[in-house]
Amino acid sequence: MHYISTRNNRLKESFLNILFRGLSNDGGLFLPSEWPTISLENLNDKSYQEVAHAIIFPYIKDDVSDSDLKLIINTTYKNFNHQKIAPLFNIDKNKYILELFYGPTFAFKDYALQFLGHLFSYLLKKRKKKITVLGATSGDTGSAAINAFKGKEDIEVFILYPHNNVSEVQRRQMTTVEEPNIHNLAIEGTFDDCQRIVKELFVDEEIQSKTSLTAINSINWIRIIAQTVYYFWSYLQLNEEKVNFIVPSGNFGNIFSARVAKYMGLPINELHIVTNENDILYRSIKTGEMKIHKVKQTYSPSMDIQISSNFERQLFESSDRDSIILNELMISFSKKREVNIPNNILKNIQSIYNTHTVTDSEVLQTIREFYDKYDYLSDPHTATGLNVLNKLNTNVTNISLACAHPAKFKNAIFDAIKKEPPIPHDLKKIFDKEEKMTILENKKELVKSKILKLI
């Protein structure tokens, strides 16, 4: 197994090289040279940890032994607070919710980032290497990464997030962590600004010469493959021929993980992408016009994105892995902030994904409706998917992903049902702690200077 770049399909990189870099030197994203197929029969009656091992091992077997991977996976998921790790909740006939908020920060990002944290620790001990973890977050990625890497030797962590544009709980989960290796940088801009700065720093020769930058956003391939696990896991809980998945989407990482599951042999019938009012994915796939609009603040801040980084991976796959076409497309999009997707690529994408967009008022209405009808309380990101789940036919089983615990978004919950959600004990504790952050202007050089001063 080796890895290529979306912008250089002739590249041959090892897993270890792509793990610690995250982003290719040519600005592209890494993908495996081939898709391994998985025997579903061999996964019957297996635990979540055993399914994770079967899915992840083919991608990393050249660099991590079978027994070591088992140890890393078992260590990762032993502290998740549900027996099934990622349980399915049956809401109605052929309608299920896959609950992904049983990790330490109560969001689906824990399922990949806890694994990544333990994998990094294992490999750094063997290689005696120091790294600087750098990431941008629109909310949950930052807190999940910080929890995964806090206090770890030989790792400095810098998380950029849009100042005043994440929920209070999301912010406090990041800024109340006391470990000295954690650095929160509040950027006066949008998530897209934070993400742009991170990408620019990864191709900055000066900073790369002084530290080993490592990506923890879903541009890092291991994030994608670790998320692929719960699609297999949820399917295996049901006795069905095929299933549909409904995935709330911002940066396109989670929905692309579902696509990877299908490449690997999971019998997925339909994939539904759901956006909030920041609907570039919806517009791009519906019309072929990929055009950046101004970011709107919504009840679902983790989806307040106009540049979905992982969409590049799908554009590459849908172009038959033509990195020349992909390069032209992405360079044009970067310069002009809009581009038309070539028709052959667009038709392929449209054959894979169904797209939907959900307004803020529909989000509140959906939270209220599911609470009244099913006594089920969802966070606003999950509610975008549930809005679509409500409308789909029940001839095929539909699984909608629950992204985060509703307590992380108490303002939205209160606006929907006129009462605040119950708050887990571990979340209550963060309101008594002092916050630690640095507020910076939206400038790459300021972020770069701050990092170089602290590493």
C-alpha positions, 0 to 999 in steps of 0.5 A: 500500500502506498499513497498518492496526492490528488495533485500528483497521482504518480506520487508514492508515499509511505503511510508514516510519511503521509500520517505526519504531514497531513497535506502533500507538498504540492498542496493536494490531499493524500489517498491510498493507491488502491481500495482494499475490499473487506469481507462482510461475512468475516465481520459478523458478531464482531465488536466495534474494536474488531471491526475497526481493526479489520477496516484500518489495518490494510491501510497501515500494515506496512508500518504498524503491526497487527498486535500493536494496532489492536492495542492502540484500538483497544486503548482508544475506545475503552473510555467511551461511555456506551457499551456499543461505542456507537449505538443505533437508535431506532426512531421509526420503521426503517429509520435509525439514528447512529449516535456518535457522541459517546467519546470524551468531548461528546462529538463524533470527532472523538471517534477518529481523533482519540485513535489518532492521538494514541497512534501518534503517541505509539509512533513517536515513542518508537521514532523519538520524534517531536511534532507540532499539531496544527488544526483549524476548527469550526467547533468540535474538531478542536476540543476533540483534538485537544482532549486527544493530545493534551499532556502528551510528551513531544507534541505541541498543539495549536488550534485555530478557531473563528473568534465568537463563532463557536458555541460557548461549550465548544469554546470552553472545552478548548480554552479551559484545558490547562496542559502547557502543550495546548495553545488556542488561537482565536482568529478574527475571521471565519472557519474558512480563514482559519483553514486557509491559514493552516493550509498556507503554513503547511507549505511554508518552507520556513516553518517546516524547516523549524518544526514537523507540522502535522495535520489533525483536520480531516485533511489527514487521511487517518481521520477519514479511515477511522470514521469509515469504521462506524459505517460498517459497524452500523450496517452490521447491527442490522439484517438488511441487504442495503442501507441509506446514510444521511450525513450532515456535512461541512468539510465533506470528511464524514460523508467521504468516509461513507464513500470510502466504505462503499469503495471497500464493499459496504452495500450502501444504496444512497448517500445523502449530504445535508448542509445548513444555509452555508450550502456550497456543497448543495449548490456545487453538486446540484448545478456544477457551480462551485462558488464561495458565498459569505459565511452565514452564522447559523444554529449549527456552527460546525457546518458554517463553511464555504470551502469544504476541503475534502471535496477535493478528494471526491473531485479527484476520484470522479475525474478518474484520478486525473491530477492534471485536471484536478490541479487546474480546477483547484488553482482556478477555484483558489484564485477566482473563488468560483469554478464550474465543475467539468460535466463528466466529473459532475455527472459522476458526483451526482450519481453518488450523492443526493444533496439537501439544504436545511434552513435555521428555522427548519432546524428548530422545527425538526428539533421540536418535532422529534422531541414532541413525537419521539421524546428524542432531543438532538443537537442542531447539526444532527437536526439537519439530517433528521429533517431529511430522514423525516422525508425519505421513504421507508422501503430501504433502511435509513441511518442518519448520523447524530453528530454531538450531544445536544448539551453542547448547543443549549441556546439552539435547544432552548429556542426550539423547545423552550427549555435547556438540555440536560448537561452531562457532569463532565460538561458542567465542570468546564464552566468553573474553570478559567479560559486560556486563549490568544486572540489574533488578527486574520493574518498568516504571519501572526499565527506563524510568529506565535507558533515559532515563539512557542515551539 
